[in-house]
Amino acid sequence: MTLRVGIVGCGNISSIYIENSNRFTDYQVVACADLDYTKAIEMARKYNVGKPLELEEIFTSPDIDLILNLTVPHAHSSVSLKAIHNGKHVYTEKPLSISYNEGKRILDAAREKGVIVGSAPDTFLGGSLQLAGKWIEEGLIGRIVGATGNMMSNGPESWHPNPDFYYKAGGGPMFDMGPYYLTALISLLGSVNRVTGIARTTYTERLITNPKRFGEFIPVEVPTHVTGILEMASGVITTITTSFDVVGARTPFLEIYGEKGTLSLPDPNQFNHPVLVKRDGEIEWTELKTMGDPYDNLRGIGLADMAKALQNGYQPRASSEMALHVLEIMEGIHRSSELGTHYVMESKCEKPFLLDAN
């Protein structure tokens, strides 16, 4: 059975989900809607995905099983809740919501309605992190003692045509890119018990330098340089830094430190880039190549896995429980910085099974 999907939000990222429905045959995009109805018309014509619908229609259509929520972050909760209340499954882009309490509302509503919620990012299902997961599970770098993640950039205002939302509630480097790094870490090392954070807003406004709106200024409402320390349930200590204030850096994207070796992982926003390993006694790093094309964009693999999960009765790997846990970690880091205390986690989640196991 193919899951019939209706897209809400016809922005840039919607294209790859539609294109990949041709390779992940477990789901099919049958309709699309957007606050700007002309965008839905253009998307439906361009990709021949059934028909454009008004927003109210797509939530109630009997021909749709799941709503693919591709709206901006501050709209994630309202769109997901509306879909759930109409008995639709939901797969949403990251983050699950812009607040932990709203995220809990989504999960509670889904349980009440008997529907399933999944959430991006699904990049942890790519070859890079799946290969790293096998190395860790097979003990090839020994007991894990630590890990680190770093996302250093100088902000999206140089390339994004409308970067304002990155600097409002639900934005900032941690809420924007943190889900990739934190989901990767959780998929490899499991859940987090408590966090400690320090965050700052380096600039009160940002200058747009992309050609479309060159010279405009954006007011900044969120921290733009954020560092967190995570105490994993396993005892592993992890650090993560996300920044929109860095011109350049040579920090690793992700590294996992074991007693017998280190795994250095590629950008967790990618799927199949090589992994590097250096084991005790070795002088050089060894490159571990994945099976897939390094430049292949597999977005939608999490949605495809969710479709299989609905048919076969297992927990989707890109689960709402993991997305909620990531959301609480991010909020907890910011809250810790504000209060000057550790933040003890409330939520838990299971480490997702590797793709070759259910």
Secondary structure as UniProt FT lines:
FT   STRAND          3..8
FT   TURN            12..13
FT   HELIX           14..20
FT   TURN            21..23
FT   TURN            25..26
FT   STRAND          27..33
FT   HELIX           37..47
FT   STRAND          51..52
FT   HELIX           55..60
FT   TURN            62..63
FT   STRAND          66..69
FT   HELIX           73..75
FT   HELIX           76..85
FT   TURN            86..87
FT   STRAND          89..92
FT   HELIX           100..113
FT   STRAND          117..119
FT   HELIX           123..125
FT   HELIX           127..137
FT   TURN            138..141
FT   STRAND          144..152
FT   HELIX           156..158
FT   HELIX           163..167
FT   TURN            169..170
FT   HELIX           172..189
FT   STRAND          192..200
FT   STRAND          205..207
FT   HELIX           211..213
FT   TURN            214..215
FT   STRAND          217..219
FT   STRAND          225..232
FT   TURN            233..234
FT   STRAND          237..243
FT   STRAND          254..258
FT   TURN            259..260
FT   STRAND          261..265
FT   TURN            268..269
FT   STRAND          275..279
FT   TURN            280..281
FT   STRAND          286..288
FT   TURN            294..295
FT   TURN            299..300
FT   HELIX           301..312
FT   HELIX           320..339
FT   STRAND          343..344
FT   TURN            355..356
//
